[in-house]
């Protein structure tokens, strides 16, 4: 783990903020409209007996999962996390392109908060490939000079 006293590049801080907000936006939207969320989950996974509590647990789990790559980047500068979120963002973007190519009228079914999450997540991933971020990942194991002053 990289000491918290070690200064993080602005791009890493912005990544953490944007990536967290990209997960928080759909979470808040679903928590504000639990009835719609229940209906959606019952359509997607009819074999599960969805309740209000199950919906809250489901969406809270997704929000918690988003914190894992943030911690991996912020606390340990693990390169795997950079590539993992890049891969996942790429899959999301390719899915949107495939839907647009197949039936563009289906794009209107994507909720505005999902569009916002996609844009914020894509921007967050782009920040992981700035020169400052590249140095952050390259020098992750170095000693922090602040510890020896």
C-alpha positions as CSV (number, residue, x, y, z in Angstrom):
1,X,0.0,0.0,0.0
2,X,1.2,3.5,-0.8
3,X,1.3,5.7,2.2
4,X,-1.5,8.2,2.4
5,X,1.1,10.9,2.9
6,X,2.4,10.4,-0.6
7,X,0.9,13.0,-2.9
8,X,-1.4,11.7,-5.7
9,X,-1.5,13.3,-9.1
10,X,-4.5,15.4,-9.9
11,X,-5.5,12.9,-12.6
12,X,-5.7,10.1,-10.0
13,X,-7.8,12.2,-7.7
14,X,-10.1,13.1,-10.5
15,X,-10.3,9.5,-11.6
16,X,-11.4,8.5,-8.1
17,X,-14.0,11.2,-7.9
18,X,-15.4,10.7,-11.4
19,X,-15.5,6.9,-11.1
20,X,-17.2,7.1,-7.8
21,X,-19.8,9.6,-9.1
22,X,-20.3,7.4,-12.2
23,X,-21.4,4.6,-9.8
24,X,-23.3,6.9,-7.4
25,X,-25.5,8.4,-10.0
26,X,-27.4,5.2,-11.0
27,X,-27.4,4.1,-7.3
28,X,-29.2,7.3,-6.3
29,X,-31.6,7.2,-9.2
30,X,-32.6,3.6,-8.2
31,X,-32.9,4.5,-4.6
32,X,-35.2,7.4,-5.5
33,X,-37.5,5.2,-7.6
34,X,-37.6,1.8,-5.9
35,X,-40.8,0.7,-7.5
36,X,-39.4,1.2,-11.0
37,X,-36.2,-0.5,-9.9
38,X,-38.1,-3.5,-8.6
39,X,-40.1,-3.8,-11.8
40,X,-36.9,-3.7,-13.9
41,X,-35.1,-6.3,-11.8
42,X,-38.2,-8.6,-11.9
43,X,-38.2,-8.3,-15.7
44,X,-34.4,-9.0,-15.9
45,X,-34.3,-11.8,-13.3
46,X,-37.8,-13.2,-12.8
47,X,-36.6,-16.3,-10.9
48,X,-35.6,-14.2,-8.0
49,X,-38.2,-13.0,-5.6
50,X,-37.3,-9.3,-5.5
51,X,-38.2,-7.2,-2.5
52,X,-37.4,-3.7,-1.5
53,X,-34.6,-4.9,0.8
54,X,-33.2,-7.1,-2.0
55,X,-33.1,-4.2,-4.4
56,X,-31.3,-2.0,-1.9
57,X,-28.7,-4.8,-1.2
58,X,-28.3,-5.4,-5.0
59,X,-27.6,-1.7,-5.8
60,X,-25.5,-1.2,-2.7
61,X,-23.4,-4.2,-3.8
62,X,-22.8,-2.6,-7.2
63,X,-21.8,0.7,-5.6
64,X,-19.4,-1.2,-3.3
65,X,-17.9,-3.0,-6.3
66,X,-17.1,0.3,-7.9
67,X,-15.0,1.2,-4.8
68,X,-12.6,-1.7,-5.4
69,X,-10.8,-0.3,-8.5
70,X,-10.7,3.1,-6.9
71,X,-8.9,1.6,-3.9
72,X,-6.6,-0.4,-6.1
73,X,-5.6,2.7,-8.0
74,X,-5.6,5.2,-5.1
75,X,-3.9,3.0,-2.4
76,X,-1.7,0.7,-4.4
77,X,-1.3,2.0,-8.0
78,X,-2.1,-1.5,-9.3
79,X,-1.9,-1.4,-13.1
80,X,-4.4,-4.3,-13.3
81,X,-7.1,-2.0,-12.0
82,X,-6.4,0.5,-14.8
83,X,-6.8,-2.2,-17.4
84,X,-9.8,-3.7,-15.7
85,X,-11.8,-0.5,-15.7
86,X,-10.6,0.2,-19.3
87,X,-11.8,-3.2,-20.4
88,X,-15.2,-2.7,-18.7
89,X,-15.6,0.8,-20.1
90,X,-14.7,-0.5,-23.6
91,X,-17.4,-3.3,-23.3
92,X,-20.0,-0.7,-22.3
93,X,-19.1,1.5,-25.2
94,X,-19.1,-1.4,-27.7
95,X,-22.5,-2.4,-26.4
96,X,-23.8,1.1,-27.1
97,X,-22.3,1.1,-30.6
98,X,-23.8,-2.4,-31.3
99,X,-27.2,-1.2,-30.1
100,X,-27.0,2.0,-32.2
101,X,-25.9,0.0,-35.3
102,X,-28.7,-2.7,-34.8
103,X,-31.6,-0.5,-33.8
104,X,-30.9,3.2,-33.0
105,X,-34.4,3.7,-31.7
106,X,-33.5,1.5,-28.7
107,X,-31.0,4.1,-27.5
108,X,-33.9,6.1,-26.2
109,X,-34.6,3.3,-23.7
110,X,-31.3,4.0,-21.9
111,X,-32.0,6.1,-18.8
112,X,-30.4,9.5,-18.6
113,X,-28.5,8.5,-15.4
114,X,-27.0,5.6,-17.3
115,X,-25.8,8.0,-20.0
116,X,-24.3,10.2,-17.3
117,X,-22.6,7.2,-15.7
118,X,-21.2,6.1,-19.0
119,X,-19.8,9.5,-19.8
120,X,-18.3,10.0,-16.3
121,X,-16.9,6.5,-16.3
122,X,-15.3,7.0,-19.7
123,X,-13.8,10.3,-18.6
124,X,-12.5,8.7,-15.5
125,X,-10.8,5.9,-17.5
126,X,-9.2,8.4,-19.8
127,X,-7.6,10.1,-16.8
128,X,-5.8,6.9,-16.0
129,X,-3.7,7.3,-19.2
130,X,-2.4,10.8,-18.7
131,X,1.4,11.3,-18.3
132,X,1.0,12.0,-14.5
133,X,-1.1,8.8,-14.1
134,X,1.5,6.8,-16.1
135,X,4.2,8.0,-13.7
136,X,1.9,7.1,-10.7
137,X,1.7,3.5,-11.9
138,X,5.3,3.3,-12.9
139,X,6.7,4.5,-9.5
140,X,4.2,2.8,-7.2
141,X,6.8,0.9,-5.2
142,X,9.2,3.7,-4.5
143,X,9.8,5.0,-1.0
144,X,8.0,8.1,0.0
145,X,10.5,10.9,0.7
146,X,8.1,12.4,3.3
147,X,8.6,9.3,5.5
148,X,12.3,10.0,5.8
149,X,12.3,13.7,6.5
